[in-house]
Amino acid sequence: MLTVTVTETVRETDAVKVFRLARSDGVALAPYPAGAHIDVTGPTGITRPYSLCGPPDDTGSYTIAVKREEKSRGGSQALHDKVEPGTELTIGEPRQLFGIAPIAAEHHLVGAGIGITPLLAMAYELHRLGAEFRLHYVARSRDEAAFAGLLENSAFADRVDFHFGRGRETVARELAGELAELPADAHVYTCGPQGFMEQVAVLATRAVPADQVHSELFQAGEQPDAAPCEIFEVELDTGEVYTVPPGKSIADVLEENGVPLDTSCREGICGTCVLRVIEGEPDHRDHCLSAKEKAAGDQIAACVSRSRSPRLVVELW
């Protein structure tokens, strides 16, 4: 964990505030891969993941954008109301679960609302690399679109398509037309509300394979309820065995028994709590592992996922 100082705050929209962070000790920050995020612990002690949205090679500061959620449990509201230039925060090292494919004929970035944040960092990086890309930005209006002015005046402004105030059906038709012409070796990256990303995936997979469509969630969807008798055992590679009852996660049980486990979002989004599965069949309920990783069955997000087998043997990383 690093201690950083807020060097600047900018109100991008009525709901979105931007924070620039620098190390409090003056040391340069590490460069990060485009699409990475950091865990930020705010004034209330709540930790939440936020995408890094500045140029990835900028070691002077990290930039995050936070949307104020009215149903916030204290994370976003505290950052909006209690954090100002000079405030110190604690952050984790950048982690990447949503990155640029190393080989692709074209890259198509499709974001809605606050989902623009990781895609902005990707656009900076793709432009630096001289890669072929387009960025599609969907929002209800320009006034509600964070970074609209920055994108309009960026060095890659000619690669940005805005879809503001068009309505869901109109936007779907526009995106369908754009994505229908993709070459088979193009990659698509999408971030925003879950329904929006699902729609983008449907449109994109008409032209490219499903494993070439990448997405990142900011908020978990509804999780299925555990069955009344859904009890299983989790065994550590060191031999300890614990019972996981309905209503509690693997992470809950391990923490109650003094087993150290890093967690952050507690919603299966950030990937902090992923463990290696040695034996057993996971019941995946997360949004951080890819479809390929879930099919392999050798990892599990301990904060939300459960087991389809009576016992799950895991290894702490």
C-alpha positions as CSV (number, residue, x, y, z in Angstrom):
1,M,0.0,0.0,0.0
2,L,1.2,3.5,-0.8
3,T,0.4,6.9,0.8
4,V,-0.5,9.5,-1.7
5,T,-1.5,13.1,-1.6
6,V,-4.3,14.6,-3.6
7,T,-2.7,17.3,-5.8
8,E,-5.7,18.4,-7.7
9,T,-9.5,17.8,-7.9
10,V,-11.6,18.7,-10.9
11,R,-15.4,18.5,-11.1
12,E,-15.9,17.0,-14.6
13,T,-19.7,16.8,-14.3
14,D,-22.3,17.3,-11.6
15,A,-21.8,13.7,-10.6
16,V,-18.1,13.0,-11.5
17,K,-15.1,14.3,-9.8
18,V,-11.5,13.7,-10.9
19,F,-8.6,13.3,-8.4
20,R,-4.9,13.5,-9.2
21,L,-2.7,11.6,-6.8
22,A,1.1,11.8,-6.2
23,R,3.2,9.9,-3.8
24,S,3.5,11.7,-0.5
25,D,7.2,10.9,-0.2
26,G,7.9,12.6,-3.6
27,V,9.1,9.3,-5.3
28,A,7.9,8.7,-8.8
29,L,4.9,6.4,-9.3
30,A,5.3,3.2,-11.3
31,P,4.0,3.2,-14.9
32,Y,1.0,0.9,-15.3
33,P,-0.6,-1.1,-18.1
34,A,-3.6,0.6,-19.8
35,G,-6.9,-0.6,-18.3
36,A,-5.4,-1.1,-14.8
37,H,-7.1,0.0,-11.6
38,I,-6.0,0.8,-8.0
39,D,-7.7,0.2,-4.7
40,V,-8.3,3.5,-2.9
41,T,-9.0,3.7,0.8
42,G,-11.1,6.8,1.5
43,P,-11.7,8.9,4.6
44,T,-14.2,6.5,6.0
45,G,-11.9,3.5,5.7
46,I,-13.8,2.0,2.9
47,T,-11.7,0.6,0.0
48,R,-13.0,0.7,-3.6
49,P,-11.3,0.0,-6.9
50,Y,-11.0,2.8,-9.4
51,S,-9.7,2.7,-13.0
52,L,-6.6,4.7,-13.8
53,C,-7.6,7.1,-16.6
54,G,-4.4,9.2,-17.2
55,P,-1.6,8.5,-19.7
56,P,-0.1,5.1,-18.4
57,D,3.5,6.4,-18.8
58,D,2.9,9.4,-16.5
59,T,4.9,8.6,-13.4
60,G,4.2,12.0,-11.8
61,S,0.6,11.3,-10.8
62,Y,-2.2,8.8,-11.1
63,T,-5.6,10.1,-12.2
64,I,-9.0,8.5,-11.1
65,A,-12.5,9.7,-11.7
66,V,-15.2,9.0,-9.2
67,K,-18.9,9.1,-9.8
68,R,-21.0,10.1,-6.8
69,E,-23.4,7.3,-6.1
70,E,-26.5,8.4,-4.1
71,K,-26.8,4.9,-2.7
72,S,-23.1,4.9,-1.8
73,R,-22.1,3.0,1.4
74,G,-19.7,5.8,2.1
75,G,-17.0,5.3,-0.6
76,S,-17.8,7.7,-3.4
77,Q,-19.7,10.2,-1.2
78,A,-16.7,10.5,1.2
79,L,-14.3,11.1,-1.7
80,H,-16.6,13.8,-3.1
81,D,-17.3,15.5,0.2
82,K,-14.3,15.1,2.3
83,V,-11.3,14.9,0.0
84,E,-9.5,18.1,-1.3
85,P,-6.0,19.0,-2.5
86,G,-3.6,18.1,0.3
87,T,-5.7,15.2,1.6
88,E,-3.7,12.0,2.1
89,L,-5.1,8.7,0.9
90,T,-3.9,5.1,0.8
91,I,-3.8,3.2,-2.5
92,G,-2.7,-0.2,-3.7
93,E,-0.3,-0.9,-6.5
94,P,-2.0,-0.9,-10.0
95,R,-3.5,-4.2,-11.0
96,Q,-4.8,-5.2,-14.4
97,L,-7.8,-7.4,-15.2
98,F,-8.8,-5.5,-18.3
99,G,-6.0,-4.9,-20.7
100,I,-5.1,-4.3,-24.4
101,A,-4.7,-7.4,-26.5
102,P,-1.0,-7.6,-27.6
103,I,-1.9,-8.5,-31.2
104,A,-5.0,-7.1,-33.0
105,A,-5.7,-5.6,-36.4
106,E,-7.9,-2.9,-34.8
107,H,-9.0,-2.0,-31.3
108,H,-12.5,-0.7,-30.7
109,L,-13.2,0.9,-27.4
110,V,-16.9,1.3,-26.5
111,G,-17.8,3.0,-23.2
112,A,-20.9,4.4,-21.5
113,G,-21.0,6.9,-18.7
114,I,-18.3,6.5,-16.1
115,G,-17.2,3.4,-18.1
116,I,-15.1,5.8,-20.2
117,T,-12.3,5.8,-17.5
118,P,-10.3,2.7,-18.3
119,L,-10.9,3.2,-22.1
120,L,-9.4,6.7,-21.8
121,A,-6.1,5.2,-20.6
122,M,-6.3,2.6,-23.4
123,A,-6.8,5.4,-26.0
124,Y,-3.7,7.2,-24.7
125,E,-1.6,4.1,-24.9
126,L,-2.9,3.0,-28.3
127,H,-2.2,6.5,-29.7
128,R,1.3,6.4,-28.3
129,L,1.9,3.0,-29.9
130,G,0.5,4.1,-33.3
131,A,-2.1,1.4,-33.2
132,E,-5.3,1.4,-35.2
133,F,-8.3,2.2,-32.9
134,R,-11.6,4.0,-32.5
135,L,-13.3,5.1,-29.3
136,H,-17.1,5.2,-29.0
137,Y,-18.5,7.2,-26.1
138,V,-22.1,6.9,-25.1
139,A,-23.8,9.3,-22.6
140,R,-27.2,10.9,-22.0
141,S,-25.8,14.3,-22.8
142,R,-22.5,16.1,-23.3
143,D,-22.9,17.8,-19.9
144,E,-23.0,14.3,-18.3
145,A,-20.0,13.0,-20.2
146,A,-16.8,13.2,-18.2
147,F,-13.7,14.1,-20.2
148,A,-15.8,15.1,-23.2
149,G,-13.8,18.4,-23.6
150,L,-10.5,16.5,-23.1
151,L,-11.4,14.0,-25.8
152,E,-12.5,16.7,-28.2
153,N,-9.1,18.4,-27.9
154,S,-6.9,15.3,-27.7
155,A,-4.3,14.3,-30.1
156,F,-6.5,11.4,-31.1
157,A,-9.8,13.4,-31.4
158,D,-10.3,12.2,-35.0
159,R,-10.6,8.6,-33.6
160,V,-13.4,9.5,-31.2
161,D,-17.1,9.1,-32.0
162,F,-19.6,10.6,-29.5
163,H,-23.1,9.2,-29.1
164,F,-24.8,11.8,-26.9
165,G,-28.6,12.0,-26.3
166,R,-29.4,9.6,-29.1
167,G,-31.6,7.1,-27.2
168,R,-30.9,3.4,-26.6
169,E,-32.3,2.1,-29.9
170,T,-30.5,4.7,-32.0
171,V,-27.2,4.1,-30.3
172,A,-27.7,0.3,-30.8
173,R,-28.2,0.9,-34.5
174,E,-25.1,3.1,-34.7
175,L,-22.9,0.7,-32.9
176,A,-24.3,-2.2,-34.9
177,G,-23.3,-0.5,-38.1
178,E,-19.8,0.2,-36.7
179,L,-19.1,-3.2,-35.3
180,A,-20.5,-5.2,-38.2
181,E,-17.6,-4.2,-40.3
182,L,-14.9,-5.4,-37.9
183,P,-12.1,-7.6,-39.4
184,A,-12.0,-11.1,-37.8
185,D,-8.8,-10.3,-35.9
186,A,-10.1,-7.0,-34.3
187,H,-10.6,-6.7,-30.5
188,V,-13.4,-4.9,-28.7
189,Y,-13.2,-3.4,-25.2
190,T,-16.3,-2.2,-23.4
191,C,-17.1,-0.7,-20.0
192,G,-20.3,0.7,-18.5
193,P,-23.6,-0.6,-17.2
194,Q,-23.9,-4.4,-17.4
195,G,-26.9,-4.3,-19.8
196,F,-24.9,-1.9,-22.1
197,M,-21.9,-4.2,-22.1
198,E,-24.0,-7.3,-22.8
199,Q,-25.5,-5.5,-25.8
200,V,-22.1,-4.5,-27.1
201,A,-20.9,-8.1,-26.8
202,V,-23.9,-9.4,-28.8
203,L,-23.2,-6.9,-31.6
204,A,-19.5,-7.4,-31.6
205,T,-19.6,-11.2,-31.7
206,R,-21.5,-11.1,-35.0
207,A,-18.1,-10.2,-36.4
208,V,-15.4,-11.4,-34.0
209,P,-15.0,-14.4,-31.7
210,A,-16.3,-14.0,-28.1
211,D,-12.8,-14.2,-26.6
212,Q,-11.9,-11.1,-28.5
213,V,-14.5,-9.0,-26.7
214,H,-13.3,-7.7,-23.3
215,S,-15.3,-6.0,-20.6
216,E,-15.0,-4.5,-17.1
217,L,-17.7,-4.0,-14.5
218,F,-17.8,-1.2,-12.0
219,Q,-20.7,-2.7,-10.0
220,A,-21.7,-6.3,-9.5
221,G,-25.0,-7.6,-10.7
222,E,-27.4,-9.5,-8.5
223,Q,-25.9,-12.7,-7.1
224,P,-28.0,-15.9,-7.0
225,D,-29.1,-16.8,-3.5
226,A,-27.5,-19.8,-1.9
227,A,-29.8,-22.9,-1.5
228,P,-31.0,-23.5,2.1
229,C,-28.6,-26.4,2.5
230,E,-25.7,-25.1,0.4
231,I,-22.9,-26.0,2.8
232,F,-19.4,-27.0,1.7
233,E,-15.9,-27.3,3.1
234,V,-12.9,-25.3,2.0
235,E,-9.5,-26.9,2.7
236,L,-6.3,-25.0,2.5
237,D,-3.2,-26.4,1.0
238,T,-1.7,-26.3,4.5
239,G,-4.3,-28.8,5.7
240,E,-6.9,-26.7,7.7
241,V,-10.5,-27.4,6.8
242,Y,-13.4,-24.9,7.4
243,T,-17.1,-25.2,6.8
244,V,-18.7,-22.5,4.6
245,P,-22.4,-22.1,5.5
246,P,-25.2,-20.4,3.5
247,G,-25.0,-16.6,3.8
248,K,-21.2,-16.5,4.3
249,S,-18.5,-16.4,1.7
250,I,-15.2,-18.3,1.7
251,A,-13.5,-15.0,2.5
252,D,-15.8,-14.4,5.5
253,V,-15.0,-17.9,6.9
254,L,-11.2,-17.6,6.4
255,E,-11.1,-14.2,8.0
256,E,-13.2,-15.4,11.0
257,N,-10.6,-18.1,11.5
258,G,-7.6,-15.7,11.3
259,V,-6.5,-16.7,7.8
260,P,-4.9,-13.7,6.1
261,L,-6.7,-12.9,2.8
262,D,-6.5,-9.7,0.8
263,T,-9.9,-8.4,-0.2
264,S,-11.2,-5.1,-1.6
265,C,-14.5,-4.7,-3.4
266,R,-16.2,-7.8,-1.8
267,E,-18.4,-8.0,-4.9
268,G,-16.4,-10.2,-7.2
269,I,-15.2,-7.3,-9.4
270,C,-11.6,-6.4,-8.5
271,G,-9.9,-9.8,-8.3
272,T,-8.0,-9.1,-5.1
273,C,-9.2,-12.2,-3.4
274,V,-8.7,-14.8,-6.2
275,L,-7.3,-18.1,-4.9
276,R,-5.9,-21.1,-6.8
277,V,-8.1,-24.1,-6.9
278,I,-6.2,-27.4,-6.4
279,E,-9.3,-29.8,-6.2
280,G,-13.0,-29.4,-6.5
281,E,-15.4,-27.6,-8.8
282,P,-16.0,-23.8,-8.2
283,D,-19.4,-22.2,-8.6
284,H,-18.3,-19.0,-10.2
285,R,-20.3,-15.9,-9.2
286,D,-17.7,-13.2,-9.9
287,H,-17.2,-10.7,-12.7
288,C,-13.4,-10.6,-12.6
289,L,-12.4,-13.9,-14.1
290,S,-12.7,-14.4,-17.9
291,A,-14.9,-17.1,-19.4
292,K,-11.8,-19.0,-20.3
293,E,-10.5,-18.8,-16.7
294,K,-13.8,-19.9,-15.3
295,A,-13.9,-22.9,-17.7
296,A,-10.4,-23.9,-16.5
297,G,-11.7,-24.2,-13.0
298,D,-8.4,-23.5,-11.3
299,Q,-9.2,-20.1,-9.7
300,I,-12.0,-18.8,-7.5
301,A,-13.0,-15.3,-6.2
302,A,-13.3,-16.0,-2.5
303,C,-15.5,-13.1,-1.8
304,V,-18.6,-14.2,-3.8
305,S,-18.1,-17.6,-5.5
306,R,-18.9,-20.9,-3.9
307,S,-18.5,-24.7,-4.6
308,R,-20.4,-27.2,-6.6
309,S,-18.5,-30.0,-4.9
310,P,-18.7,-31.0,-1.2
311,R,-15.1,-29.8,-0.7
312,L,-12.9,-27.2,-2.4
313,V,-9.1,-27.4,-1.9
314,V,-7.5,-24.0,-2.4
315,E,-4.0,-22.5,-2.2
316,L,-3.4,-19.0,-0.9
317,W,-1.2,-17.2,-3.5
